[in-house]
Structures are given as C-alpha cells and as structure tokens.
Amino acid sequence: MFAGNVGEITALMVAVFWSMTAISFEYASKRVGSLPVNIIRLVLGFIFLSILNLILRGLVFPTDASAHNWIWLTISGLIGFVLGDLFLFQSYTIIGSWFAMLIMTLAPPMAAIFGFFILDERIGGLAILGMFITLFGISLTMFKPDRINRKMVLNKPLKGILRAFMGAFGQALGIVFSKYGMRDYNAFASTQIRIIAGIAGFIIVIFISKKWSVVFDALRNRKAMTGTTIGSFFGPFLGVSFSLVAVQHTSTGIASTLMAMVPVFLIPASIIFFGHKVTLLEVAGAVISLIGVTLFFM
C-alpha cells in the first residue's frame, strides 16, 4: 500500500523526529550553550549509528564507501552539520526553536534551487510564486506594529533571525551534496561519514575558540545531557539518516517540503515545554509559509 510512497512517508517521519530534536536541543543549549551540544550530539549520534550499522551491515565504520562517497559526503557534513547547525543552534538560544524552524522552511526552496544547478533536478513553474508566498508567511511572523512610531519592527533579535537563515542555507546545500555524494550507497553509513566530518569540523572550531572547558562542563550537566541524548537519538541518528532515505526514494524538493512540516508540529510542543506565546498571526504565517513551500514543488 505504501510501497510507492516510501520517500514521502519517510520525509514526514523526519519532520516528527526533527520536532523532538529541536525541543531537546533548545532545552540543552539554553543550559550549556550551543557549541558543546553540537559536538556531543554528533558523538552520540555516531555511537548510535555505529551500533546500528554493525547489526544491519556487519560494519562498525563505512569502510566500503567509495572515494566519491567520502569526498562529497564529507563536504555535505561540513556544510550541513558545522556551518548550518552551528548557526541554527545559536538561533535556538536567541529566538527559540519554533521560530528558528519556521525560518528553516526556506530550506526546501533553497534545496530545490541548489538541486537544479548541482543535480539537474527540475523546478516547477510555480516555484517563484511559492518562494514569495513562503517569504511572505515568514515575514508575517517576523514583524509587529510599533504604534508609537507608526511602523513595523522586528519582534525577534536580528542576530537570531540571521543565524536561522544561515542554518537554512547550510541544511539546503548539505542535503543536496548528500544526495550527490550518496547515490546508491547505504543511507545510515552515509550519515556516519557526514557525522565524522561534522565531529572533525567542530573539533577544529573548539580548538580555535579554546572552548574545551565548556564542553567538559556540559558533560557534567545532567539536564543538558538528557536533552542532548534525546535530541541525538532523534536528530543525527534517526532524523538525518531517514532524511537520506527520503531523498533516495523521492526528489530533493518533495522530501524537503514534507520535512519542512516541523514548525507545525512544534507549535503545541513549544507552548507545553517552554511556555512560548504563539500568536494567531504567527500560526497564520507558519501555515502560509508551508503553503508556499508546497507550491514551490507542484
């Protein structure tokens, strides 16, 4: 019954996984900072994947990957995990996971554009309209009226918004390079390669910034480690791996569209766990942005 929709169903599952991940990592990052959470969750994700690959493939490490796999998946890991997620996690602590993931709905249109140039994937005729609708939906949530000065002003810090935009850019370009680098290679082993690259990248960042003491402090924070562990299981392990399964079985655009459902799932979770006050205008903006993403791939 679902055999012909494996990619679509898997992408929707990824949206659920990433919703749980966003909540968990926001919880942890607000306690110990985004940098230690980033590298710890990648190490945990690598451990989870190594165990799984040993069970499924009989290999702890992706030693059967080709040079093509290693080169392009490494590039994907550096762009997606290090560049994209470093900025995304920083935005969690500034504007919250729900608002950050709403801005991340720009990732599918970006992925489609990158897919067009890099993978020669087709973009539908409604693409430009969908892009503008998505931007309009996000803009609705970004601004609020200043009745005193009679103008519209940002309702979130600009630095948090810009970091979320960089997160969207990194995720979009990373997923396209993942598809190019993976080809028919195992999705879980491909994720291992991306995570290895991510860990190496963050080690360099931590050495340069001299933040090892912050990482060790985070390891002793029980609440932060609980959030990081839960987020690692549903993010670098299940979420990222299943996202590669999705792009193997459907187009990058369709997979990214369904995975962009995260903000919808995050609305009730953000209210329950963080007491975020989500206005009707923000909900409307989220729905409009998702409509725009959908139109982009019709």
Secondary structure as UniProt FT lines:
FT   HELIX           3..5
FT   HELIX           6..32
FT   HELIX           34..57
FT   TURN            63..64
FT   HELIX           67..77
FT   HELIX           78..84
FT   HELIX           85..95
FT   HELIX           97..103
FT   HELIX           104..106
FT   HELIX           107..118
FT   TURN            125..126
FT   HELIX           127..142
FT   STRAND          143..146
FT   TURN            147..150
FT   STRAND          151..154
FT   HELIX           158..182
FT   TURN            183..184
FT   HELIX           187..209
FT   HELIX           212..219
FT   HELIX           222..232
FT   HELIX           233..239
FT   HELIX           240..249
FT   HELIX           252..259
FT   TURN            260..261
FT   HELIX           262..274
FT   HELIX           280..296
//
